Amino acid sequence: MGQAGTQLETARWAFLRAEWRTLCLLTYAVEPERLLPWVPPGLELDLRDGQAFVSLVAFDFLETRVLGVPWPGYVNFPEVNLRFYVREGARRGVAFVREYVPKRLIAWIARGLYNEPYSAAPMRSLVARERGGLFVRHGLWKGGREHTLRVRAEPEPHLLGEDTPEHFFKEHSWGYGTSRRGGLVRYEVRHPVWRTYPVRSVELDWDWGVVYGDAWADLGDRAPVSVVVAEGSPVAVSPC
């Protein structure tokens, strides 16, 4: 077992352990004031060159264990979320506008325990090797139609430098939210630094207004400033 595996095993008590695999991040620049109503209490936006960002993130939950138990029917499933970037002093983290999973029970538990903005919707994902490359497809049904993301990437992942935009968007050790009483919810996410696959192409057929509400409809008219496909790894999530 390498250093990363040892860190996961010796992490503080983990409510959830899983593998997050083949994470596709499409990141968009937005006006900072637009996100201020969403920022959890006591935090500030994590800006880069004075700009705020949101990311559409699609990936697979695999080998999921809650309280150490692999609950039948809830071990492997996709997730698609819309997240943004925040800071708590020196701690860099993420908070969420909306998180979609295909299982109603998962969404219900996440909302009930942590007030996380989870919703359930029919979803499917595919990761395949084809034509000497990597192909990833995610589909989410909402509003009477399927919204799809297709990404093609190089077959081999690489480790990028900490000064790159890709590292800025994909590497965070903290997740945040707001409790029902208006307090700060904080949890730590442990995982090794993820390698990334160079992206060849991306196709997004996505009605932002239907999936995330009218406040985000205009993202359909914008091009992402960054597209990342991260390899992923085992993760351990611990409440703090």
N, C-alpha and C positions, 0 to 999 in steps of 0.2 A: 504494500500500500504506500503511495506517495505522500508527500507533505500535505497536498490538498485533501486527500482522503482522511488523513489523521486529523486535520483541522475540523472536518465535518464530524468525525466520531467524537471528538473532545469538545465540540461546541456545547454551549449551555443547553439545557433541556429544550428539545425541539418538539413543538406541537405537530409539525408536519415535516416529513421527509419524502422526497420524490426526485425524479430526474426531470429537468426542464431541457427539452431537446429541440434543436433546429429552430432557433428563435429568429423570426423575421421582424425587423424594426424599420418602419417608414416614418421618418421624422419631418415635422413641418414647423417652420418659424411662425410664431404668432405674437401679437402685441402683448406685452407683460400685463397691462391693465385688464386684459380679457380673462386672465387666469386668477386674478386676485380673489374673486369670490369663492374660488375652489380651494384656496390654500388652507391647510389645517392650522389650528390655532398655535401661535408661537413660532411659526416657521416663516421663511421667506423664499421667494422663487430663486432657483439656481440658474442664473443667467450665464450666457456665453457671449462675449462681445456685446453685452447690453441687450441681448435678444432672449426671449423665452421660447420654449419649444413644447410641442406635444408629439407623442409617438404612438402610432398604431402598431401593436405588438401581437403577433400570432405565433403560437408554439404548441408543443405537445407536452402534457403532463404524463409521465410514465412511472410505473412502479411506485405509485402514491401510497403512503402510509400515514394515517392520522392516529396520533397517540400510539404509534407503533403497530397499528393494525392495518393490513391491506384489505379494505372492505370490498367484498365481491361486487362487481359492477361499477366500481368507482376507483379503479386502479389506473386505467389508461384513458385519457380523453384530451381533446384540444381545448385551448383557451384563446380568446382574442380580447385584447383590452386597449383602451385609450388612456394613456398616462402622461403625466407631466413631471417636471423636475423641481425639487425643493431642497432647502438646506436647513439644518438645525445646528448652527455654529459651523464647526468643521465637518460635520456629518452630512454627506450627500445622499439624497434618497429620492424616492418617487412617491407620488400620490396619483389617485385614479379618478377619472371622470366616469368610466363604466367598464365593467369586466363581464364578458360573456363566457359561459360554459354550457355544455349540452345537458347537464344533469340538474334537475330542479332542486334536489336535496342538497347538492353542493352549494348552490346559490343561496338557499334558505339558511344553511348553517353559517356561511360566511357573513350574511347580513345580520343574523341573530347574534353571533358571538362578537364580531368586530365592527359591525355597521359598515362593512365593505359594500361598495355599490355594484353588487353582482346581480346579473340577470341570466335567465336560462333561455336558450334558443336552439333549434336544431342546427347542428354543425357537423362538418366533416373535414378531415385533413389527410394529406398524402405527402409522403417524402419518398422520392425515388431517384435512382441513378439512371441517367439516360444520355446517350450521345456524348459520352465522356464528361458529363457534368452532373450537377445536382439540381433536381426539380422539386419545388415545394408548392403545394396548392392548399388553400384554406377556403372553405365555403361556410357562410352563415345565412340562415333564412330568417328574414324579418320583413314585415310590410308586404307580404305576398310575393316575395322574390328572393332569389339567392344573390348575395353579395360575395364576390370572389377576389382572392389575391393569388397571383401566380408569380413565382420568382424562379429564375434560372441563375445558377452560380457555378463557379469553377469547382472541380471535384475535390480539391485538397484545401483544408483550412490553414490559416497562418495566424501567428500571434503578432498583433500590431502594437505600436508604441503608446505609452500613456498620454502623449501629447496629441493624439489624433482625435478627430471628431467621433470616430467610431467607438473609441474607448470611452469618451465622455458620455455617450448615450447608452452604452450597454452595461457599464460597470457601476453598480450601486449596491451598497450593503444594508440599506435601510428602507423600509416601507412605512408610510404614514397614512393616517386617516383621522376622522373626527368621530368621537363617540356620540351616542344619542343625547348625552348631557352637555355636549359641546366641548368636551375635553380632547386632548391629543391622544391618539392611539399610535403606538410605535412597535415595530417588530424588526428583528434583525434577520437578514438573509445571508447565509454563508455559502460560498461556492468559489472554486478557483477562477482565475481570469480566463475568459472564454476566447478561444480562437475564432476567426471569422473566415467565411468563404467569399472570395471576390465575386461581386455580383455582375452577371452578364446582362440580365434584362429583368424588368418588373412590369406586370400588368395588373392594374387595380380597377375593378368594376364595382364601385362602392358608393351607395347613396348615403352620404354622411348625415343628412338630415333625418332620414328614416332610422338609421342605426343609433345615432347619438343625439338627435334632437336638432331643432332649427338653428340653435346657437352655433352649430358646427357645420352647417350645410355648405358654407363657402369653401371648406377645405377641398371640396371636389374640383374647385377651379384653381387650386394651387399645386405646384410640383413639390415633391419632397426635397428637402435640402440634404438628406442622407438616407441611404438604404443599406441596411446591415443584415447579413445572415450570420448569426452566431451559432457555434457548434453546440453549446449548452453543456450540462454536467449534472451530477447529483447536487442537490441543494438541501439545506436544513433551515427551517423557518422557526424562529423562537420569539415569543412575545416578551416584551420588556416593560 
